[in-house]
Amino acid sequence: MANKNIRTLSSRKELDDNLFENIANLSHKNASKEEFQKLAKNFLIDDSVVVGTASFYDFTRESNRNKKIHVCNGTACMVANTQDKLQKNIEKHFPSEEIGHAACVGHCHSNNAFMFDDKTYSTHSTKELKQIILKNVSSSAVENYYNIGCNTTPILTSKIENIETFYALAETFKKKPQQVIQEIKTSNLRGRGGAGFPFWFKLDAVIKEPSNSAQDDTQKYIVCNADEGDPGAYSDMYLLEHQPHKVLFGMYISGLTVGANTGVLYIRGEYPNSIRIISEAINELKEKNLIGDFKFKIIRGQGSYVCGEETALLNSIEGLRPEVRVRPPYPAQYGLFGKPTVLSNVETFANIHWILENGGNAYANLGTKQSTGTKLVSLDSFFNKPGIYEIEMGTDLHTIFHEYGNGLKSDIKAFQIGGPLGGIVPIHKIGALTLDFESLNQNGFLLGHASVVSIPKEFPMIQFLEHLLAFTADESCGKCYPCRIGSHRGMELLQKAQNEDYKVDKQLFNDLLETLEIGSLCALGGGVPLPIKNALQYFEEELKEYFS
């Protein structure tokens, strides 16, 4: 009930005077305690709400406010073994208290990654690093370059020739909401954030809620989850920066369909360039008057992986601590500020224009029966041609890795596919798997964002598992104890096994994984057992010295 009351107070000023943005702004200018108290009073909420939110995020908590540069500690950079050297070089220019970390800045294709002066970089020499810090480097010298390709009909990677023509499609469907829903239902577009939930169902659920009309002033929202920061995945970054209008159109037509006049993009703070480009695209729409009275609002994330979970993201926008909500009710009934909300991820929205332009059947004819269409795949720096590839669902992984990634630069023993909660796939299984929800799920893995992080032969699997549990412990929202405590205990057990004369009791460890899997409220705690179980199954010989 307390959260509902605070949510109602936060919503009074809606998005124009947003509580979360106010908290972030005060944090970044290292405001006094009195200024935070004044903000709380302004919103008629208790000081503890503001303090609780400000103390949660990497970029707003008091201990981190003096950080001037953030080194990426994502999985792809970790296995590439580039960050220790980078950290030491950065320490030549900044005292340690001014150096922070970022969970992933989307440079998984090049590593040596960090964020500085509201930009992200990959540097490969001390000279280049020095030039960046002295702000004496051209933008072209640090361009975030990666390969882009496609093996089928390009849906997400095709070029938009004319913006006006592109948005004119909305007029065809403006007053045909059921036709929009039917085309998307026929296409069988499933959520590209990892869960694979049918997107049409979200539209259908929200359209059935009271509409924004003269008789009923119920507000509805379209929310784009651009905070799914899986280390190893930079497909969202590609779409936000190279295909912003595909994302924005998908949100706009979704709004016209369900009766929502506001679209919110929650973009992770680790993607500053994405925020700038999306903002420019929104301004272009306003200048050309292509979306009528529909409004877009960008909310900048402040460094929290759990905000990729949809209900934690909604709480974050509202200025609450981004803790996972118990469901039901679902966002379609009780979403942003307690209003009906269509919430989906970047890649899902980006597919909608093509489906409506070409028809749901055309989309359904690509891929497999259950996993239709295409999927963006992120290949990391261990591939000879790292980059983003639009691949037709059902394509075998061996083809993707060798024909598009052009093979591997070094000996690899496994891949983590689908982010930190994705399965660990031993290299010998690649030939038997295809890019779709079913193939990976049935074999005990996960599609997720279809990000691929390569695990080198020499990288100890026990360290990789420790990293996954440490990541979960660090990013847990803390609401449920299986995730909050269990991830820490798992991390401690693996650390003790590596550093002391100690073997982990396998039954105890399995019980811990089961508690995480069954007892956690969301996929963060509930998902991390999957890759650990994969590793225990396929790398038993390597790991046996640590378990009894």
C-alpha positions in Angstrom: 0.0 0.0 0.0 2.9 2.4 0.8 4.3 2.1 -2.7 0.8 2.7 -4.2 0.5 5.9 -2.2 4.0 7.1 -3.2 3.3 6.1 -6.8 0.1 8.3 -6.7 2.1 11.3 -5.3 4.8 10.8 -7.9 2.3 10.7 -10.7 0.8 14.1 -9.9 3.5 15.8 -11.9 3.6 12.9 -14.3 6.7 13.0 -16.6 7.2 16.7 -17.0 8.6 17.1 -13.5 9.8 13.6 -12.9 10.8 12.5 -9.4 13.5 10.0 -10.6 15.1 12.7 -12.8 15.1 15.2 -10.0 16.8 12.7 -7.7 19.4 11.9 -10.4 20.1 15.6 -11.1 20.6 16.4 -7.4 22.9 13.4 -7.0 25.1 14.4 -10.0 25.6 17.9 -8.6 26.3 16.3 -5.2 23.5 18.4 -3.6 23.2 18.9 0.1 21.0 16.8 2.4 18.7 19.9 2.7 18.1 19.9 -1.1 17.1 16.3 -1.1 14.7 17.0 1.8 13.2 19.9 -0.1 12.6 17.6 -3.1 10.8 15.1 -0.8 8.7 17.9 0.6 7.9 19.2 -2.9 6.5 15.7 -3.8 4.8 15.3 -0.4 6.8 12.1 0.3 9.0 11.0 3.1 12.8 11.8 3.0 13.5 8.0 3.2 11.9 7.5 -0.3 14.3 9.9 -1.9 17.3 8.6 0.0 16.4 5.0 -0.7 16.3 5.7 -4.4 19.4 7.9 -4.6 21.5 5.3 -2.6 20.6 2.4 -5.0 22.1 3.2 -8.4 25.8 3.1 -9.4 25.7 6.7 -10.7 23.7 8.3 -7.9 24.8 6.7 -4.6 26.7 9.1 -2.4 29.9 6.9 -2.4 30.1 7.1 -6.2 29.2 10.8 -6.9 32.9 11.8 -7.3 33.6 9.2 -9.9 34.8 10.8 -13.1 35.6 7.8 -15.2 34.0 4.3 -15.3 35.8 1.2 -16.4 33.6 -1.6 -18.0 33.6 -4.8 -15.9 31.2 -6.7 -18.2 31.6 -10.3 -19.0 33.0 -9.8 -22.5 35.7 -7.5 -21.4 36.5 -9.7 -18.4 37.2 -12.9 -20.5 39.2 -10.8 -23.0 41.5 -9.9 -20.1 41.9 -6.3 -21.2 40.5 -4.4 -18.2 43.3 -4.8 -15.6 45.8 -3.1 -17.9 43.3 -0.4 -18.8 42.6 0.2 -15.1 46.3 0.6 -14.4 46.7 3.1 -17.3 43.7 5.1 -16.1 45.2 5.2 -12.6 48.0 7.2 -14.1 45.5 10.0 -14.8 43.0 9.7 -12.0 43.2 9.0 -8.3 41.5 5.7 -7.4 38.5 7.4 -5.7 37.6 9.0 -9.0 37.5 5.7 -10.9 34.2 3.8 -10.9 32.9 0.8 -12.8 30.1 0.3 -15.4 28.4 -3.1 -15.8 28.7 -3.0 -19.6 29.1 -0.1 -22.0 28.3 -2.0 -25.2 31.8 -2.3 -26.6 31.8 -6.1 -26.3 33.2 -6.3 -29.9 36.4 -4.4 -29.0 36.9 -4.4 -25.2 39.3 -2.1 -23.5 36.1 -0.2 -22.7 35.3 2.7 -20.4 32.9 5.7 -20.1 34.3 9.2 -19.7 32.8 12.7 -20.2 29.4 11.2 -21.1 30.9 9.1 -24.0 32.0 5.5 -24.3 35.4 4.4 -25.7 37.6 1.5 -26.5 41.3 2.3 -26.5 44.2 0.2 -27.6 47.2 2.4 -26.7 48.3 4.6 -23.8 48.7 7.5 -26.2 45.0 7.2 -27.3 43.8 7.0 -23.7 45.8 10.1 -22.8 44.4 12.1 -25.8 40.8 11.1 -24.8 41.3 12.2 -21.2 42.9 15.5 -22.4 39.9 15.8 -24.7 42.3 16.2 -27.6 40.9 13.5 -29.9 38.6 13.6 -32.9 35.2 11.8 -32.8 36.2 9.7 -35.8 39.3 8.4 -33.9 37.1 6.8 -31.3 34.1 5.8 -33.5 32.3 2.7 -32.1 32.7 0.6 -35.2 31.6 -3.0 -35.6 30.5 -5.2 -38.5 26.8 -5.2 -39.5 25.3 -8.0 -41.7 22.2 -10.0 -42.6 21.6 -13.5 -43.9 17.9 -13.0 -45.0 15.3 -10.4 -45.8 16.5 -7.3 -43.9 13.9 -6.2 -41.4 16.0 -4.5 -38.7 19.1 -3.7 -40.7 17.5 -2.2 -43.8 17.9 1.5 -44.5 15.0 4.0 -44.2 15.0 6.0 -47.4 12.5 8.6 -46.4 11.2 9.5 -42.9 8.0 11.1 -44.1 7.1 8.0 -46.2 8.1 5.7 -43.4 5.7 7.4 -40.9 2.9 7.7 -43.4 2.2 4.0 -42.9 0.7 5.0 -39.5 -2.2 6.8 -41.3 -3.2 3.5 -42.9 -3.6 1.8 -39.5 -4.6 4.9 -37.4 -8.2 3.9 -36.8 -7.8 0.1 -37.3 -6.5 -1.1 -34.0 -7.9 -4.6 -34.4 -6.1 -4.9 -37.8 -2.8 -4.0 -36.2 -3.3 -6.5 -33.5 -4.3 -9.2 -36.0 -1.3 -8.6 -38.2 1.0 -8.8 -35.3 -0.8 -11.9 -34.0 -0.4 -13.5 -37.5 3.3 -12.7 -37.5 3.8 -14.4 -34.2 6.2 -11.7 -33.1 7.6 -12.8 -29.7 9.3 -10.5 -27.3 13.0 -10.1 -28.1 14.1 -9.3 -24.6 14.5 -13.0 -23.9 11.2 -14.3 -22.5 9.6 -14.7 -26.0 6.2 -13.6 -24.9 3.7 -13.0 -27.8 3.6 -9.2 -28.3 0.1 -9.0 -29.7 -1.2 -10.2 -26.3 0.2 -7.1 -24.6 -1.6 -4.8 -27.1 -4.8 -6.8 -26.8 -4.7 -6.7 -23.0 -4.1 -2.9 -22.8 -6.7 -2.1 -25.5 -9.3 -3.8 -23.3 -8.6 -1.4 -20.4 -10.7 1.8 -20.3 -9.5 4.2 -23.0 -8.4 7.8 -22.9 -11.7 9.4 -24.0 -14.1 12.1 -23.0 -16.0 9.6 -20.8 -12.9 8.2 -19.2 -9.6 10.0 -18.6 -7.5 6.9 -17.8 -4.0 7.5 -19.0 -2.1 4.7 -20.9 1.5 4.4 -21.6 3.9 2.8 -24.1 7.2 2.0 -22.4 10.3 0.8 -24.3 12.7 -1.1 -22.1 16.1 0.0 -23.4 17.9 -0.9 -20.1 18.4 -4.5 -20.7 22.1 -4.4 -20.1 23.2 -8.0 -20.7 27.0 -7.9 -20.9 27.8 -9.2 -24.3 24.7 -7.8 -26.0 24.8 -4.6 -27.9 21.9 -5.1 -30.3 19.8 -2.6 -28.5 22.6 -0.1 -28.9 22.7 -0.8 -32.6 19.0 -0.2 -33.0 18.9 3.0 -30.9 21.9 4.5 -32.7 21.5 3.2 -36.3 17.7 2.6 -36.5 16.1 5.0 -34.1 13.0 5.6 -36.2 12.2 1.9 -36.4 12.0 1.8 -32.6 10.0 5.1 -32.3 7.5 4.1 -35.0 6.8 0.8 -33.2 6.1 2.7 -30.0 4.0 5.3 -31.9 1.7 2.8 -33.7 1.4 0.8 -30.5 0.1 4.0 -28.8 -2.4 4.7 -31.6 -3.6 1.1 -31.3 -4.3 1.0 -27.6 -5.2 4.6 -27.0 -2.0 5.8 -25.4 -0.6 9.3 -26.1 2.8 9.0 -24.4 5.8 6.8 -25.1 8.6 6.5 -22.6 12.1 5.2 -23.5 14.1 4.1 -20.5 17.6 4.1 -21.9 20.6 2.8 -19.8 23.0 5.6 -18.7 25.9 3.4 -20.0 24.7 4.2 -23.6 25.0 8.0 -23.7 25.3 8.1 -27.5 22.1 6.2 -27.8 20.3 8.8 -25.7 21.7 11.6 -27.8 20.7 10.0 -31.1 17.2 9.0 -30.0 16.7 12.6 -28.7 17.7 13.9 -32.1 15.3 11.5 -33.8 12.4 12.7 -31.6 13.2 16.3 -32.3 13.1 15.5 -36.1 9.6 14.0 -35.7 8.4 17.1 -33.9 9.9 19.5 -36.5 8.3 17.5 -39.3 5.1 17.1 -37.4 4.9 13.4 -38.1 3.3 12.1 -34.9 0.6 14.6 -34.1 0.0 15.0 -30.4 1.9 11.8 -29.4 4.6 12.6 -26.9 8.0 10.9 -26.3 9.9 11.1 -23.1 13.5 9.8 -22.5 14.4 8.6 -19.0 18.1 8.1 -18.5 19.0 5.0 -16.4 21.5 5.5 -13.6 23.3 2.2 -13.5 21.3 -0.8 -12.4 21.0 -4.2 -14.3 17.8 -5.1 -12.4 16.0 -2.2 -14.2 15.9 -4.5 -17.2 13.2 -6.3 -15.3 10.0 -4.7 -16.4 8.4 -3.9 -13.1 11.7 -2.7 -11.5 12.0 -0.4 -14.5 8.5 1.0 -13.9 9.3 1.6 -10.2 12.5 3.4 -11.3 10.7 5.8 -13.6 8.4 6.6 -10.7 11.3 7.5 -8.5 10.9 4.5 -6.2 13.7 2.0 -5.5 13.8 -0.3 -8.5 12.5 -3.4 -6.7 10.6 -6.1 -8.5 6.8 -6.0 -8.1 4.8 -9.1 -7.3 2.6 -10.1 -10.2 -0.3 -10.1 -10.8 -1.3 -7.4 -11.5 0.7 -7.2 -14.7 1.8 -3.9 -16.4 -1.0 -4.2 -18.9 -3.5 -3.6 -16.1 -1.3 -1.8 -13.5 1.8 -0.4 -15.1 3.5 3.0 -15.1 2.0 5.2 -12.3 -0.6 2.4 -11.9 -1.9 2.9 -15.4 -2.4 0.3 -18.3 1.0 0.0 -20.0 2.4 -1.7 -23.0 6.0 -2.5 -22.1 8.4 -4.2 -24.4 12.0 -4.0 -25.5 13.8 -2.2 -28.2 14.1 -5.0 -30.8 10.4 -6.0 -30.4 9.2 -2.4 -31.2 11.7 -2.2 -34.2 10.0 -5.1 -36.0 6.5 -3.6 -36.1 6.8 -1.3 -39.1 8.0 -4.1 -41.4 5.2 -6.4 -40.2 2.5 -3.8 -40.9 4.0 -2.8 -44.2 4.5 -6.4 -45.5 1.8 -8.2 -43.6 1.9 -10.7 -40.7 2.1 -13.7 -43.0 5.3 -12.4 -44.7 7.0 -12.2 -41.2 5.6 -15.6 -40.2 7.1 -17.1 -43.4 10.6 -16.2 -42.1 12.2 -18.4 -39.4 10.5 -21.4 -37.8 6.8 -22.0 -37.0 7.2 -21.1 -33.4 10.1 -18.7 -33.7 9.3 -16.5 -36.6 11.2 -13.6 -38.2 14.8 -12.6 -37.6 17.0 -12.0 -34.5 19.9 -9.7 -34.0 23.0 -11.6 -32.8 25.9 -9.9 -31.0 29.3 -11.5 -31.6 32.1 -10.5 -29.3 35.8 -9.7 -29.9 36.9 -13.4 -30.1 35.4 -13.6 -33.5 37.3 -12.6 -36.6 34.4 -10.4 -37.6 32.7 -9.3 -34.4 29.5 -7.3 -34.9 25.7 -7.3 -35.1 24.1 -9.7 -37.5 20.5 -10.0 -38.4 19.9 -13.7 -38.7 16.8 -15.6 -39.7 15.4 -17.7 -36.9 16.2 -21.4 -37.3 19.7 -20.8 -38.7 22.3 -23.1 -37.1 24.8 -21.6 -34.8 27.8 -23.1 -36.7 26.8 -21.2 -39.8 26.4 -17.9 -37.9 29.8 -18.3 -36.1 31.8 -19.3 -39.2 30.1 -17.6 -42.2 29.3 -14.4 -40.4 31.7 -14.2 -37.5 34.3 -15.7 -39.8 35.5 -18.1 -37.2 37.4 -17.5 -33.9 40.7 -15.9 -33.2 41.7 -18.3 -30.4 40.8 -21.5 -28.7 37.4 -21.3 -27.1 35.8 -24.0 -24.9 32.3 -22.5 -24.5 30.0 -19.7 -25.2 27.6 -17.9 -22.9 24.6 -17.1 -25.0 21.8 -14.8 -23.8 23.5 -12.6 -21.2 24.6 -13.4 -17.6 21.5 -15.5 -17.1 22.0 -17.3 -20.4 23.3 -20.9 -20.8 26.9 -21.9 -21.0 27.1 -23.8 -24.3 30.2 -26.1 -24.7 31.8 -25.7 -28.2 31.0 -29.2 -29.2 27.2 -28.5 -28.9 27.2 -25.6 -31.4 26.7 -27.9 -34.4 23.4 -29.2 -32.9 21.8 -25.9 -32.0 19.8 -23.4 -34.1 18.9 -19.8 -33.4 15.4 -20.0 -32.0 13.7 -20.2 -28.6 12.9 -23.9 -28.9 16.3 -25.3 -29.9 18.1 -23.6 -27.1 15.4 -24.2 -24.5 15.0 -27.9 -25.3 18.8 -28.4 -24.9 18.9 -26.6 -21.6 20.1 -23.2 -22.7 18.5 -19.8 -23.5 18.2 -17.5 -26.5 17.8 -14.2 -24.5 19.3 -11.3 -26.4 21.2 -13.7 -28.6 24.5 -12.2 -27.3 27.5 -14.4 -27.6 30.4 -14.2 -25.1 33.3 -16.5 -25.8 35.0 -18.3 -22.9 38.7 -19.0 -23.8 40.2 -22.4 -23.0 42.6 -20.9 -20.5 39.9 -19.0 -18.6 39.1 -20.9 -15.4 35.4 -21.9 -15.4 35.3 -21.6 -11.6 36.2 -17.9 -12.0 33.5 -17.4 -14.6 30.9 -18.9 -12.2 32.2 -16.7 -9.4 31.8 -13.7 -11.7 28.1 -14.6 -12.5 27.2 -14.9 -8.8 29.1 -11.7 -7.9 27.3 -9.9 -10.7 23.9 -11.2 -9.4 24.8 -10.2 -5.8 25.9 -6.7 -6.9 22.9 -6.1 -9.1 20.2 -7.7 -6.9 17.4 -5.3 -6.0 17.3 -6.9 -2.5 13.6 -7.4 -2.3 13.6 -11.2 -2.0 16.1 -13.0 0.2 16.8 -16.0 -2.1 18.5 -13.6 -4.6 19.8 -11.1 -2.1 21.4 -13.7 0.3 21.7 -16.7 -2.0 23.9 -15.0 -4.6 26.3 -13.8 -1.9 26.5 -17.2 -0.3 27.2 -18.8 -3.7 29.9 -16.3 -4.5 31.5 -16.8 -1.0 31.5 -20.6 -1.4 33.3 -20.4 -4.8 35.8 -17.9 -3.5 36.6 -20.1 -0.5 37.1 -23.1 -2.7 39.6 -21.2 -4.8 41.5 -19.5 -2.0 41.4 -22.0 0.9 41.8 -25.7 1.5 38.1 -26.2 1.1 35.7 -28.1 -1.2 32.1 -27.0 -1.7 29.5 -29.6 -0.7 27.8 -30.4 -4.0 24.4 -31.2 -2.4 24.5 -27.9 -0.4 25.4 -26.0 -3.6 22.6 -27.7 -5.5 20.1 -26.8 -2.7 21.3 -23.2 -3.0 20.7 -23.2 -6.7 17.3 -24.7 -6.3 16.4 -22.0 -3.7 17.5 -19.3 -6.1 15.6 -20.8 -9.0 12.3 -21.4 -7.2 12.3 -18.7 -4.6 13.4 -15.6 -6.5 10.8 -13.0 -7.6 12.4 -12.3 -11.0 14.8 -13.7 -13.5 17.9 -12.3 -12.0 18.0 -14.7 -9.0 15.9 -17.2 -10.8 18.0 -17.3 -13.9 21.6 -17.4 -12.7 21.4 -21.2 -11.7 21.0 -22.1 -15.5 24.5 -21.3 -16.6 26.0 -22.7 -13.4 24.2 -26.0 -13.9 25.4 -26.0 -17.5 29.0 -25.6 -16.4 28.7 -28.3 -13.7 27.3 -30.7 -16.3 29.7 -30.0 -19.2 32.8 -29.0 -17.3 32.6 -31.5 -14.4 36.2 -32.6 -15.0 37.6 -29.1 -14.7 35.4 -28.2 -11.7 35.6 -31.4 -9.7 38.6 -30.3 -7.6 36.4 -27.5 -6.1 33.5 -29.8 -5.1 33.1 -32.7 -2.8 
